Amino acid sequence: MKNKKISLTPLRSLSRRFHVGWVVSAGFGILVSLLMATIIAGLYTFSHHNHHLAEVSESATRKIYLAFSMRNAIRERIDSLRIMVNMDDPFDRDEQRLVFYSHARIYSQARSEMIRLATHPQEKAFIEKLDRAAREARPSNRLALSQLSLLEEEITPATQDAVSAAIIAHLNLLNRVSEMVALQDEISKQALQEADLSFRQSMAIAVIVGVISVIIAILTASMVIARATEKNRQLSYQASHDALTGLPNRAAFEQAVSMTLEEASIDRTEHVLLFMDLDQFKLVNDTKGHQAGDKLLQALSKVLSAELRSSDLLARLGGDEFGVLLRFTNAKFGEMVADKLRRAVEEFVFDYDNESFRVGVSIGMTPFSNDDFTLERLLSIADASCYAAKDSGRNRIHRSDLNADELSVRDGEMRWASRISQAINEDRFVLHGQAMRPLSGRAMNTRTPVELLLRLMSDDGEDLIFPGDFLPAAERYGKMFDIDCWVLKHAIAWLETLGELQNQIVASINICGRSASDPQFADFVHEQLQASSVDPRALCFEITESVAVHSLGNASRLIEKVGAMGCHFALDDFGSGVSSFSYLRHLKVDWLKIDGSYISNIEHNVTDRSLVESINNISHTLGKLTVAEFVESESTMKALKNMGVDYAQGFGFHRPVPLREVEKFLRQLDPGQSLQARA
């Protein structure tokens, strides 16, 4: 974009011909000491004002640069995770892990510098918010990296899930950094406004001085104002333009998009927003240095500008990201322009230091008109669309539909993540229990297991929400560890209320793969047991077969550490995955829960019956008790008893009920009998 400059040549020429110091000296001789003091005060005020503006601009530029460095580091870490999860060779993954950690150091260095420069209370508060997001991302990072270590030879679905969770946590951190950029822009604007107010007050004083000091004071003030105006114009230009490319910066771009969004809501005109992220730009920076990268960005800025209309707005959003606002453009034409830009970048050859480089560009395209969306929402969709283009293979265009189902699903999951955090803080989760019926003599001499099942109280407190509605979002957004800790804490509290009755039961708790892989969970178990009077033998932790098999090392370490405290372990949903019985030799579990899909047809399906008998026999050989899930009839229970299965769990014996009813159910037994005797 070309900008017309206001001509200040006459005043600058006058300023050069008559030195300000000479004019002030002459004024001192004419207007005596008072005039001299007033003029000096005015000069000092204007000088201080200009110096302050320069400091504000320099500080804002530096902070925004640091924020973008943090953002780029996060993005590179995301890329490293994606690369690692697609690598088959563990040593290649380990080498990529070093790249991941190098970007962590870049992020840490930029953060430290940002903390040193932060002076505004909002900045400090936001850095704390950013640190909280980083801490929340840390567990998922550890889980992902642990499952991508040299010890894990194969990439499993659990590994992919862990990496996905880590990427989501990074994206959350990425959003926080983007918010920090916006905050820095807002603080910079506020500082400029305050400086501008001070400048106007100084001008008022200068006018008064001019009236008092007549011609000499007027000339002096004119020269000072000319200099201040030029400096202010330069600072204003710097505040709205990128220093490297001369293009409008993110603040100016967002302001233009906001104005267009308001216009579209009134006159229903169509517009298109493009977010562009260069591919392979890091290669130039890494091999030739940042100076080469800067020259590439300058050259590409000219290439992109040449492909656009005068009414289009091209801006550098930071790093290797660009934005384009195509005003009064429909989606079809916008897609043509986007492809034109993509091809222009693809065909561009950058020659530097006797080497040639080519880069690509991933473009997120978002058409909009009179849609009821905020600026932040629109920019978020465009940014996500750009990321989708990268995820799809890079150097391509991804179009986002503002009304697409995927946006609704993502919004729904994000709302669930927020509701889950709120439910934990407000203690709105509820535990139910389902007792298991002993079937064999082996089971008669053990504690009776009671599985604790999680429910969520609705916002109005009228209904219970089942796990299938909120656990997928909890897993996607890294909330399962917090949920598992909540369940353990309240399970122990419930057991404490049972008194001697707790010696007859085992409260069985399901834990997710994240908890099973995090050493902090074992520490949390130890801490909670130490602070209570509950016998560790009254607790059992259930891990699904898929989690145990896909993270055998982590699961084994957890079982050994927590098992050493006296707690029991059960392997849940056994038979639902692709594991072999050989894994059972390495897992010191006490119970094996046979997947309910084999139990429901056991009376009519010979294959299912044979599988259950095999699982039961091998489990007994290894010294483990067996539990059949989904037992819904007395005849099924009888068949399982004839096979020698130790426990039955299902609606045929006991339905899940609130814990107070579980306690009542247990206490209603004949004092001379145990629950086992009812079998």
C-alpha positions as CSV (number, residue, x, y, z in Angstrom):
1,M,0.0,0.0,0.0
2,K,1.2,3.5,-0.8
3,N,0.7,6.3,1.6
4,K,0.7,10.0,0.8
5,K,3.0,12.0,3.0
6,I,2.1,15.4,4.4
7,S,4.6,18.0,3.3
8,L,6.4,19.7,6.2
9,T,9.2,21.1,4.0
10,P,8.7,24.8,4.8
11,L,8.7,24.4,8.5
12,R,11.7,22.0,8.4
13,S,13.6,24.5,6.2
14,L,12.8,27.3,8.7
15,S,13.9,25.1,11.5
16,R,17.2,24.5,9.8
17,R,17.8,28.2,9.0
18,F,17.0,29.5,12.5
19,H,18.4,27.3,15.2
20,V,16.0,26.9,18.1
21,G,18.6,27.8,20.6
22,W,19.3,31.2,18.8
23,V,15.6,32.0,18.8
24,V,15.2,31.1,22.4
25,S,18.2,33.3,23.3
26,A,16.7,36.3,21.3
27,G,13.4,35.7,23.1
28,F,15.2,35.8,26.4
29,G,16.6,39.2,25.6
30,I,13.2,40.6,24.6
31,L,10.8,38.9,27.0
32,V,13.2,38.8,30.0
33,S,13.5,35.8,32.4
34,L,9.8,34.8,32.5
35,L,9.6,34.2,28.8
36,M,12.9,32.3,28.8
37,A,11.7,30.0,31.6
38,T,8.4,29.4,29.8
39,I,10.0,28.5,26.5
40,I,12.5,26.2,28.1
41,A,9.7,24.5,29.9
42,G,7.8,24.1,26.7
43,L,10.8,22.7,24.9
44,Y,11.4,20.2,27.7
45,T,7.8,19.2,27.6
46,F,7.8,18.5,23.9
47,S,11.2,16.7,24.1
48,H,9.9,14.6,26.9
49,H,6.8,13.8,25.0
50,N,8.7,12.7,21.9
51,H,11.1,10.7,24.0
52,H,8.2,9.0,25.7
53,L,6.5,8.2,22.4
54,A,9.8,6.7,21.1
55,E,10.1,4.5,24.3
56,V,6.5,3.4,24.0
57,S,7.0,2.4,20.3
58,E,10.3,0.6,21.0
59,S,8.9,-1.2,24.0
60,A,5.7,-2.3,22.2
61,T,7.7,-3.5,19.1
62,R,10.0,-5.5,21.3
63,K,7.2,-7.1,23.3
64,I,5.3,-8.0,20.2
65,Y,8.4,-9.5,18.7
66,L,8.9,-11.6,21.8
67,A,5.2,-12.7,21.7
68,F,5.6,-13.8,18.1
69,S,8.8,-15.6,19.0
70,M,6.8,-17.5,21.7
71,R,4.1,-18.2,19.3
72,N,6.4,-19.5,16.6
73,A,8.1,-21.7,19.2
74,I,4.8,-23.2,20.2
75,R,3.9,-23.8,16.5
76,E,7.2,-25.5,15.9
77,R,6.7,-27.7,18.9
78,I,3.3,-28.7,17.5
79,D,5.0,-29.5,14.2
80,S,7.6,-31.5,16.1
81,L,4.9,-33.6,17.8
82,R,3.2,-34.2,14.5
83,I,6.5,-35.3,12.9
84,M,7.4,-37.6,15.8
85,V,4.0,-39.3,15.9
86,N,4.5,-40.2,12.1
87,M,8.0,-41.5,12.6
88,D,8.5,-45.3,12.8
89,D,12.1,-45.2,13.9
90,P,12.4,-44.5,17.7
91,F,15.9,-43.0,17.2
92,D,14.5,-40.6,14.6
93,R,11.8,-39.7,17.1
94,D,14.4,-39.1,19.8
95,E,16.3,-36.8,17.4
96,Q,13.1,-34.9,16.7
97,R,12.6,-34.6,20.5
98,L,15.8,-32.5,20.7
99,V,14.3,-30.2,18.1
100,F,11.1,-30.0,20.3
101,Y,13.2,-29.1,23.4
102,S,15.2,-26.5,21.4
103,H,11.9,-24.6,20.7
104,A,11.0,-25.0,24.4
105,R,14.2,-23.1,25.2
106,I,13.3,-20.3,22.7
107,Y,9.9,-20.0,24.2
108,S,11.4,-19.9,27.7
109,Q,14.0,-17.2,26.7
110,A,11.3,-15.0,25.1
111,R,9.1,-15.4,28.1
112,S,11.9,-14.4,30.5
113,E,12.6,-11.3,28.4
114,M,8.9,-10.5,28.3
115,I,8.7,-10.8,32.1
116,R,11.7,-8.4,32.4
117,L,10.0,-5.8,30.1
118,A,6.5,-6.1,31.6
119,T,5.6,-3.0,33.5
120,H,1.8,-2.7,33.1
121,P,-0.3,-4.7,35.7
122,Q,-2.4,-6.2,32.9
123,E,0.8,-7.5,31.3
124,K,1.9,-9.2,34.5
125,A,-1.5,-10.6,35.1
126,F,-1.6,-12.0,31.5
127,I,1.9,-13.5,31.9
128,E,0.6,-15.4,35.0
129,K,-2.4,-16.5,32.9
130,L,0.0,-17.7,30.1
131,D,2.0,-19.5,32.7
132,R,-1.1,-21.3,34.0
133,A,-1.9,-22.4,30.4
134,A,1.7,-23.6,30.1
135,R,1.4,-25.6,33.3
136,E,-1.8,-27.1,32.1
137,A,-0.1,-28.1,28.9
138,R,2.9,-29.6,30.8
139,P,1.2,-32.9,31.8
140,S,0.0,-33.7,28.3
141,N,3.5,-32.8,26.9
142,R,5.0,-35.3,29.4
143,L,2.5,-38.0,28.4
144,A,3.0,-37.5,24.7
145,L,6.8,-37.4,25.0
146,S,6.9,-40.4,27.3
147,Q,4.9,-42.4,24.7
148,L,7.2,-41.2,22.0
149,S,10.4,-42.2,23.8
150,L,12.9,-44.8,22.8
151,L,11.1,-47.3,25.1
152,E,8.0,-47.1,22.9
153,E,8.9,-48.8,19.6
154,E,5.5,-48.5,18.0
155,I,3.1,-45.6,17.6
156,T,-0.2,-46.7,19.1
157,P,-3.7,-45.2,19.2
158,A,-3.0,-44.2,22.8
159,T,0.2,-42.5,21.6
160,Q,-1.7,-40.7,18.9
161,D,-4.4,-39.7,21.5
162,A,-1.7,-38.4,23.8
163,V,0.0,-36.4,21.0
164,S,-3.4,-35.0,20.1
165,A,-4.1,-34.0,23.6
166,A,-0.6,-32.3,23.8
167,I,-1.3,-30.5,20.5
168,I,-4.7,-29.3,21.8
169,A,-2.9,-28.0,25.0
170,H,-0.4,-26.2,22.8
171,L,-3.2,-24.7,20.7
172,N,-4.7,-23.4,24.0
173,L,-1.3,-21.9,24.9
174,L,-1.1,-20.6,21.3
175,N,-4.4,-18.8,21.8
176,R,-3.1,-17.3,25.0
177,V,-0.1,-15.9,23.2
178,S,-2.3,-14.5,20.5
179,E,-4.3,-12.8,23.2
180,M,-1.1,-11.4,24.6
181,V,-0.3,-9.8,21.2
182,A,-3.7,-8.1,21.2
183,L,-3.1,-7.0,24.8
184,Q,0.3,-5.4,23.9
185,D,-1.4,-3.6,21.0
186,E,-4.1,-2.3,23.3
187,I,-1.6,-1.1,25.9
188,S,0.5,0.5,23.2
189,K,-2.6,2.4,21.9
190,Q,-3.5,3.5,25.5
191,A,0.1,4.8,26.1
192,L,0.0,6.7,22.8
193,Q,-3.4,8.2,23.7
194,E,-2.0,9.3,27.0
195,A,1.0,10.8,25.4
196,D,-1.2,12.5,22.8
197,L,-3.3,14.0,25.6
198,S,-0.1,15.3,27.2
199,F,1.0,16.6,23.8
200,R,-2.3,18.5,23.4
201,Q,-1.9,20.0,26.8
202,S,1.6,21.1,25.9
203,M,0.3,22.6,22.7
204,A,-2.2,24.6,24.7
205,I,0.7,25.9,26.9
206,A,2.6,26.7,23.7
207,V,-0.3,28.7,22.4
208,I,-0.5,30.7,25.6
209,V,3.3,31.3,25.4
210,G,2.9,32.3,21.8
211,V,0.3,35.0,22.7
212,I,2.5,36.3,25.5
213,S,5.8,36.2,23.6
214,V,4.4,37.6,20.4
215,I,6.4,37.0,17.2
216,I,9.5,35.4,18.7
217,A,7.5,32.9,20.8
218,I,5.2,32.1,17.9
219,L,8.2,31.3,15.6
220,T,9.8,29.2,18.4
221,A,6.6,27.3,19.0
222,S,6.1,26.8,15.2
223,M,9.5,25.1,14.8
224,V,9.0,22.9,17.8
225,I,5.5,21.9,16.7
226,A,6.8,21.1,13.2
227,R,9.4,18.8,14.7
228,A,6.9,17.2,17.1
229,T,4.3,16.7,14.3
230,E,6.8,15.0,12.1
231,K,7.9,12.7,14.9
232,N,4.4,11.9,15.9
233,R,3.5,11.0,12.3
234,Q,6.5,8.7,12.1
235,L,5.5,7.0,15.3
236,S,1.9,6.7,14.2
237,Y,3.1,5.1,11.0
238,Q,5.3,2.7,12.9
239,A,2.4,1.8,15.2
240,S,0.3,0.7,12.3
241,H,2.9,-0.7,9.9
242,D,5.4,-3.5,9.9
243,A,8.9,-2.1,10.1
244,L,10.4,-4.9,7.9
245,T,8.0,-5.0,5.0
246,G,6.2,-1.6,5.2
247,L,2.9,-3.5,5.1
248,P,0.1,-2.7,7.6
249,N,0.6,-4.7,10.8
250,R,-1.8,-6.9,12.8
251,A,-3.4,-4.0,14.7
252,A,-4.2,-2.1,11.5
253,F,-5.4,-5.3,9.7
254,E,-7.8,-6.2,12.6
255,Q,-9.1,-2.6,12.6
256,A,-9.9,-2.8,8.9
257,V,-11.5,-6.2,9.3
258,S,-13.6,-4.9,12.2
259,M,-14.9,-2.0,10.1
260,T,-15.7,-4.3,7.2
261,L,-17.5,-6.7,9.5
262,E,-19.7,-3.8,10.8
263,E,-20.4,-2.7,7.2
264,A,-21.3,-6.2,6.2
265,S,-23.8,-6.5,9.0
266,I,-25.6,-3.4,7.7
267,D,-25.5,-3.6,3.9
268,R,-25.1,-7.4,3.5
269,T,-22.1,-7.2,1.2
270,E,-19.8,-10.1,0.7
271,H,-16.1,-10.2,1.7
272,V,-13.3,-12.8,2.0
273,L,-10.6,-13.1,4.7
274,L,-7.4,-14.9,3.9
275,F,-4.9,-16.1,6.5
276,M,-1.5,-17.2,5.0
277,D,1.3,-19.1,6.6
278,L,4.5,-19.7,4.7
279,D,5.7,-23.3,4.3
280,Q,9.4,-24.2,4.6
281,F,10.3,-20.6,5.7
282,K,12.1,-22.0,8.7
283,L,14.5,-23.8,6.3
284,V,15.8,-20.4,5.0
285,N,16.1,-19.0,8.6
286,D,17.9,-22.1,9.8
287,T,20.4,-22.5,6.9
288,K,21.1,-18.8,6.1
289,G,20.1,-16.9,9.2
290,H,17.4,-14.4,10.0
291,Q,18.8,-11.7,7.7
292,A,18.1,-14.0,4.7
293,G,14.6,-14.7,6.1
294,D,14.0,-11.0,6.4
295,K,15.0,-10.4,2.8
296,L,12.7,-13.2,1.7
297,L,9.8,-11.7,3.5
298,Q,10.4,-8.3,2.0
299,A,10.6,-9.9,-1.5
300,L,7.5,-12.0,-1.0
301,S,5.6,-8.9,0.3
302,K,6.2,-7.2,-3.1
303,V,5.2,-10.4,-5.0
304,L,1.9,-10.7,-3.0
305,S,1.1,-7.0,-3.4
306,A,1.5,-7.2,-7.1
307,E,-1.2,-9.9,-7.3
308,L,-3.9,-7.9,-5.5
309,R,-6.2,-5.0,-6.3
310,S,-5.8,-1.6,-4.9
311,S,-8.9,-2.1,-2.8
312,D,-7.5,-5.3,-1.2
313,L,-5.5,-5.0,2.0
314,L,-2.4,-7.1,2.5
315,A,-0.8,-7.1,6.0
316,R,2.0,-8.9,7.8
317,L,0.5,-10.4,10.9
318,G,3.8,-11.4,12.4
319,G,6.6,-13.9,11.7
320,D,5.9,-15.6,8.4
321,E,2.1,-15.0,8.6
322,F,0.2,-12.7,6.3
323,G,-3.4,-11.6,6.1
324,V,-5.5,-10.5,3.1
325,L,-8.8,-8.7,3.3
326,L,-10.7,-9.0,0.0
327,R,-13.5,-6.4,0.3
328,F,-16.6,-6.7,-1.8
329,T,-15.6,-10.2,-3.0
330,N,-17.7,-13.4,-3.2
331,A,-16.4,-16.8,-2.2
332,K,-15.8,-18.0,-5.8
333,F,-13.7,-15.0,-6.7
334,G,-11.9,-15.1,-3.3
335,E,-10.9,-18.7,-4.0
336,M,-9.5,-17.6,-7.3
337,V,-7.4,-14.9,-5.7
338,A,-6.2,-17.3,-3.0
339,D,-5.1,-19.8,-5.6
340,K,-3.4,-16.9,-7.5
341,L,-1.5,-16.0,-4.4
342,R,-0.6,-19.6,-3.7
343,R,0.8,-20.1,-7.2
344,A,2.7,-16.8,-7.0
345,V,4.5,-17.9,-3.9
346,E,5.0,-21.4,-5.3
347,E,6.7,-20.0,-8.4
348,F,8.8,-17.5,-6.5
349,V,12.5,-18.3,-6.3
350,F,14.6,-16.7,-3.7
351,D,18.3,-16.4,-4.5
352,Y,20.6,-15.7,-1.6
353,D,24.3,-16.4,-1.1
354,N,24.6,-18.4,-4.3
355,E,21.7,-20.7,-3.3
356,S,18.1,-20.8,-4.5
357,F,15.1,-21.4,-2.2
358,R,11.5,-22.1,-2.8
359,V,8.7,-21.8,-0.3
360,G,5.0,-22.6,-0.3
361,V,2.0,-21.1,1.5
362,S,-0.9,-22.6,3.4
363,I,-4.0,-20.4,3.1
364,G,-7.1,-20.4,5.2
365,M,-10.0,-18.8,3.5
366,T,-13.1,-17.5,5.3
367,P,-15.9,-15.8,3.4
368,F,-18.2,-13.6,5.5
369,S,-21.1,-11.2,5.0
370,N,-23.8,-10.4,7.5
371,D,-23.0,-13.3,9.8
372,D,-23.5,-12.6,13.5
373,F,-19.8,-13.1,14.5
374,T,-17.4,-11.0,16.5
375,L,-14.0,-9.9,15.2
376,E,-12.3,-12.4,17.5
377,R,-14.5,-15.2,16.4
378,L,-13.9,-14.5,12.7
379,L,-10.1,-14.3,13.1
380,S,-10.2,-17.5,15.1
381,I,-12.0,-19.3,12.3
382,A,-9.6,-18.0,9.7
383,D,-6.6,-19.0,11.8
384,A,-8.0,-22.5,12.4
385,S,-8.7,-22.8,8.6
386,C,-5.1,-21.9,7.9
387,Y,-4.0,-24.6,10.3
388,A,-6.3,-27.0,8.6
389,A,-4.6,-26.2,5.3
390,K,-1.2,-27.1,6.9
391,D,-2.7,-30.3,8.4
392,S,-4.0,-31.3,5.0
393,G,-0.5,-31.3,3.5
394,R,0.6,-27.7,3.2
395,N,0.8,-25.4,0.1
396,R,-3.0,-25.6,-0.3
397,I,-6.2,-23.7,0.5
398,H,-8.7,-24.6,3.1
399,R,-12.1,-22.9,3.0
400,S,-14.0,-22.5,6.3
401,D,-17.8,-22.3,6.3
402,L,-19.0,-20.2,9.2
403,N,-22.0,-22.5,9.6
404,A,-20.2,-25.8,9.2
405,D,-21.1,-28.7,11.5
406,E,-17.4,-29.0,12.5
407,L,-17.5,-25.6,14.1
408,S,-20.6,-26.6,16.1
409,V,-18.9,-29.7,17.3
410,R,-15.7,-27.9,18.3
411,D,-17.7,-25.2,20.1
412,G,-19.7,-27.9,21.9
413,E,-16.5,-29.6,23.1
414,M,-15.0,-26.3,24.2
415,R,-18.1,-25.5,26.2
416,W,-18.0,-29.0,27.8
417,A,-14.4,-28.4,28.7
418,S,-15.3,-25.2,30.5
419,R,-18.3,-26.8,32.2
420,I,-16.1,-29.7,33.4
421,S,-13.6,-27.2,35.0
422,Q,-16.5,-25.4,36.6
423,A,-18.1,-28.6,37.8
424,I,-14.8,-29.6,39.5
425,N,-14.5,-26.2,41.2
426,E,-18.2,-26.3,42.3
427,D,-18.1,-29.9,43.3
428,R,-21.0,-30.9,41.0
429,F,-19.8,-34.4,40.1
430,V,-21.6,-37.2,41.7
431,L,-20.5,-40.8,42.5
432,H,-22.8,-43.8,42.1
433,G,-21.9,-47.4,43.0
434,Q,-22.5,-50.9,41.6
435,A,-21.7,-53.9,43.7
436,M,-20.4,-57.1,42.2
437,R,-21.7,-60.6,43.2
438,P,-19.3,-63.3,44.2
439,L,-19.8,-66.6,42.4
440,S,-16.9,-68.8,43.4
441,G,-15.3,-70.0,46.6
442,R,-12.2,-68.0,45.9
443,A,-14.3,-64.8,45.8
444,M,-16.2,-65.7,49.1
445,N,-13.0,-65.1,51.1
446,T,-12.2,-61.7,49.6
447,R,-13.6,-58.2,50.0
448,T,-16.7,-57.4,47.8
449,P,-15.8,-55.0,45.0
450,V,-18.1,-52.0,44.4
451,E,-17.3,-50.1,41.2
452,L,-17.7,-46.3,41.6
453,L,-19.3,-44.7,38.6
454,L,-19.2,-41.0,37.7
455,R,-22.1,-38.7,37.0
456,L,-22.4,-34.9,36.5
457,M,-25.1,-32.8,38.0
458,S,-26.8,-30.5,35.5
459,D,-26.5,-26.7,36.0
460,D,-30.0,-26.5,37.4
461,G,-29.3,-29.5,39.7
462,E,-32.4,-31.4,38.3
463,D,-30.7,-34.0,36.1
464,L,-27.7,-36.3,36.0
465,I,-25.5,-36.3,33.0
466,F,-23.8,-39.7,32.1
467,P,-20.1,-40.0,31.3
468,G,-20.7,-40.6,27.6
469,D,-21.8,-37.0,27.2
470,F,-18.8,-35.3,28.7
471,L,-15.8,-37.7,28.9
472,P,-14.9,-37.4,25.2
473,A,-14.5,-33.6,25.6
474,A,-12.6,-34.2,28.9
475,E,-10.2,-36.5,27.1
476,R,-9.8,-34.1,24.2
477,Y,-9.1,-31.1,26.4
478,G,-6.9,-32.8,29.0
479,K,-9.4,-32.7,31.9
480,M,-9.3,-36.5,32.7
481,F,-6.5,-36.2,35.2
482,D,-8.4,-33.6,37.2
483,I,-11.5,-35.8,37.1
484,D,-9.6,-38.9,38.3
485,C,-8.1,-36.9,41.2
486,W,-11.6,-35.7,42.1
487,V,-13.0,-39.2,42.0
488,L,-10.2,-40.6,44.2
489,K,-10.5,-37.8,46.7
490,H,-14.2,-38.3,47.1
491,A,-14.0,-42.1,47.1
492,I,-11.6,-42.0,50.1
493,A,-13.9,-39.5,51.8
494,W,-16.8,-41.9,51.3
495,L,-14.9,-44.9,52.6
496,E,-14.0,-42.9,55.8
497,T,-17.7,-42.5,56.5
498,L,-18.3,-46.3,56.4
499,G,-16.4,-47.1,59.5
500,E,-15.8,-50.9,60.0
501,L,-17.9,-51.6,56.9
502,Q,-15.0,-50.4,54.7
503,N,-13.1,-53.6,55.8
504,Q,-15.6,-55.7,53.8
505,I,-15.5,-53.9,50.5
506,V,-13.2,-52.6,47.8
507,A,-14.1,-49.4,46.1
508,S,-13.1,-49.8,42.4
509,I,-12.1,-46.6,40.6
510,N,-11.6,-46.2,36.8
511,I,-8.5,-44.2,35.8
512,C,-7.7,-42.9,32.3
513,G,-4.5,-43.4,30.3
514,R,-3.3,-39.9,31.3
515,S,-3.4,-40.7,35.0
516,A,-1.9,-44.2,34.4
517,S,1.1,-42.6,32.7
518,D,1.7,-39.7,35.1
519,P,4.0,-40.3,38.1
520,Q,2.2,-37.4,39.8
521,F,-1.0,-39.6,40.1
522,A,0.8,-42.1,42.2
523,D,2.1,-39.3,44.4
524,F,-1.5,-38.0,44.7
525,V,-2.7,-41.4,45.8
526,H,-0.1,-41.7,48.4
527,E,-0.8,-38.1,49.7
528,Q,-4.6,-38.8,49.9
529,L,-4.1,-42.1,51.7
530,Q,-1.6,-40.6,54.2
531,A,-4.1,-37.9,55.1
532,S,-6.9,-40.4,55.7
533,S,-7.7,-43.3,57.9
534,V,-8.7,-45.6,54.9
535,D,-7.0,-48.9,54.5
536,P,-5.3,-49.0,51.1
537,R,-6.7,-52.5,50.6
538,A,-10.2,-50.8,50.3
539,L,-9.2,-49.2,47.0
540,C,-8.9,-50.8,43.6
541,F,-7.9,-48.9,40.4
542,E,-9.3,-50.1,37.0
543,I,-7.2,-49.6,33.9
544,T,-8.6,-50.6,30.5
545,E,-6.9,-53.2,28.5
546,S,-6.1,-50.8,25.7
547,V,-4.4,-48.3,28.0
548,A,-2.3,-51.1,29.7
549,V,-1.2,-52.7,26.4
550,H,-0.4,-49.4,24.6
551,S,1.6,-48.1,27.6
552,L,2.8,-51.2,29.2
553,G,5.8,-49.7,30.8
554,N,3.9,-46.8,32.4
555,A,1.0,-49.0,33.5
556,S,3.5,-51.5,35.1
557,R,5.3,-48.7,37.0
558,L,2.0,-47.3,38.3
559,I,0.8,-50.7,39.4
560,E,4.0,-51.5,41.2
561,K,4.2,-48.1,43.0
562,V,0.6,-47.9,44.0
563,G,0.3,-51.6,44.6
564,A,3.2,-51.3,47.1
565,M,0.9,-49.1,49.2
566,G,-1.6,-52.0,49.4
567,C,-4.1,-51.0,46.8
568,H,-5.6,-53.4,44.3
569,F,-5.6,-53.2,40.5
570,A,-8.1,-54.5,37.9
571,L,-7.7,-54.8,34.1
572,D,-10.9,-53.6,32.6
573,D,-12.6,-54.6,29.3
574,F,-10.3,-57.5,28.8
575,G,-10.8,-59.1,25.4
576,S,-12.0,-55.9,23.7
577,G,-8.5,-55.1,22.3
578,V,-5.9,-57.0,20.4
579,S,-3.7,-57.9,23.4
580,S,-2.3,-61.4,24.0
581,F,-2.3,-63.3,27.3
582,S,1.5,-62.8,27.5
583,Y,0.9,-59.2,28.7
584,L,-0.8,-60.6,31.9
585,R,2.5,-61.9,33.1
586,H,3.9,-58.4,33.2
587,L,0.9,-56.7,34.9
588,K,0.5,-57.4,38.6
589,V,-3.3,-56.9,38.6
590,D,-5.6,-58.6,41.1
591,W,-8.8,-58.7,39.0
592,L,-9.4,-59.3,35.3
593,K,-12.7,-57.9,34.1
594,I,-14.0,-59.8,31.0
595,D,-15.5,-57.5,28.4
596,G,-19.3,-57.5,28.5
597,S,-19.6,-58.0,24.8
598,Y,-18.6,-61.7,25.3
599,I,-21.0,-62.1,28.3
600,S,-24.3,-61.0,26.8
601,N,-24.6,-64.0,24.4
602,I,-22.7,-66.5,26.4
603,E,-25.7,-68.9,26.7
604,H,-26.2,-69.0,22.9
605,N,-22.9,-68.3,21.4
606,V,-20.3,-71.2,21.6
607,T,-17.4,-69.0,20.5
608,D,-18.1,-66.4,23.2
609,R,-18.5,-69.1,25.8
610,S,-15.2,-70.7,24.8
611,L,-13.4,-67.3,24.9
612,V,-14.7,-66.6,28.4
613,E,-13.7,-70.0,29.6
614,S,-10.2,-69.5,28.2
615,I,-9.8,-66.1,29.8
616,N,-11.1,-67.4,33.1
617,N,-8.8,-70.5,33.1
618,I,-5.6,-68.6,32.2
619,S,-6.4,-65.8,34.7
620,H,-6.8,-68.3,37.5
621,T,-3.5,-70.0,36.4
622,L,-1.8,-66.6,36.8
623,G,-3.5,-66.1,40.2
624,K,-6.0,-63.5,39.3
625,L,-9.7,-63.2,40.1
626,T,-12.2,-62.7,37.2
627,V,-15.2,-60.5,36.9
628,A,-17.8,-60.8,34.2
629,E,-19.4,-57.5,33.1
630,F,-22.9,-56.8,31.8
631,V,-24.5,-59.7,33.6
632,E,-28.3,-59.1,33.2
633,S,-30.0,-62.4,34.0
634,E,-30.0,-65.2,36.6
635,S,-29.4,-67.8,33.9
636,T,-26.3,-65.9,32.7
637,M,-25.0,-65.7,36.2
638,K,-25.6,-69.5,36.6
639,A,-23.6,-70.2,33.5
640,L,-20.7,-68.1,34.7
641,K,-20.8,-69.8,38.1
642,N,-20.5,-73.2,36.4
643,M,-17.5,-71.9,34.4
644,G,-15.8,-70.9,37.7
645,V,-15.9,-67.1,37.0
646,D,-15.3,-65.4,40.4
647,Y,-17.6,-62.3,40.2
648,A,-20.6,-61.1,38.2
649,Q,-21.3,-57.4,37.6
650,G,-24.4,-56.1,36.0
651,F,-28.1,-55.2,36.2
652,G,-28.9,-58.8,36.9
653,F,-27.5,-58.4,40.4
654,H,-27.2,-54.7,41.3
655,R,-28.0,-51.5,39.4
656,P,-25.8,-48.4,39.9
657,V,-27.3,-46.2,42.7
658,P,-26.1,-43.2,44.8
659,L,-23.4,-44.0,47.4
660,R,-25.8,-43.5,50.3
661,E,-28.0,-46.3,48.9
662,V,-24.9,-48.5,48.3
663,E,-24.1,-48.1,52.0
664,K,-27.7,-48.8,53.0
665,F,-27.7,-51.9,50.8
666,L,-24.5,-53.1,52.5
667,R,-25.8,-52.4,56.0
668,Q,-29.1,-54.1,55.5
669,L,-27.4,-57.5,55.3
670,D,-27.7,-59.9,58.2
671,P,-24.9,-59.0,60.7
672,G,-23.9,-62.6,60.8
673,Q,-23.6,-62.8,57.0
674,S,-21.4,-61.1,54.5
675,L,-22.4,-59.9,51.2
676,Q,-20.6,-62.9,49.7
677,A,-23.0,-65.3,51.6
678,R,-25.9,-64.1,49.5
679,A,-24.4,-65.8,46.5
